[in-house]
Amino acid sequence: MSFTMTADEYQDHVDSYDGICLACGEIKFGDCEPDAEEYECDACGEHAVRGIENALIAGDIEFIEE
């Protein structure tokens, strides 16, 4: 699953320690280390949440213009 966001949105997620569920696409707000892998998703229950910085490194996030 690929995600798009602006650079400002990305920075807000970094500052808040958010993650992204690769299974359902939901954002896990807070309490997610930048290098997280396989954290449990609050929305779908899968262990597919990746830290926001890891998601960028892995190519799961694409920046769009504001």
Backbone hydrogen bonds, N-H to C=O, Kabsch-Sander energy under -0.5 kcal/mol:
donor,donor_aa,acceptor,acceptor_aa,energy
3,F,60,D,-3.0
5,M,62,E,-1.8
10,Y,6,T,-2.4
11,Q,7,A,-2.3
12,D,8,D,-2.2
13,H,9,E,-2.1
14,V,10,Y,-2.4
15,D,11,Q,-2.7
16,S,12,D,-1.4
17,Y,14,V,-1.3
18,D,13,H,-2.4
19,G,28,K,-2.1
20,I,50,R,-2.6
21,C,26,E,-2.8
22,L,20,I,-0.6
22,L,48,A,-2.9
25,G,21,C,-1.7
28,K,19,G,-2.6
29,F,27,I,-0.8
30,G,28,K,-0.6
32,C,17,Y,-1.4
36,A,33,E,-1.9
39,Y,49,V,-2.1
41,C,46,E,-2.7
45,G,41,C,-1.4
48,A,46,E,-1.3
49,V,39,Y,-2.4
50,R,20,I,-2.7
51,G,36,A,-2.0
52,I,18,D,-1.8
54,N,34,P,-1.8
55,A,51,G,-2.6
56,L,52,I,-1.6
57,I,53,E,-2.2
58,A,54,N,-2.5
59,G,56,L,-1.2
60,D,55,A,-2.8
61,I,55,A,-0.7
62,E,3,F,-3.0
64,I,5,M,-1.7
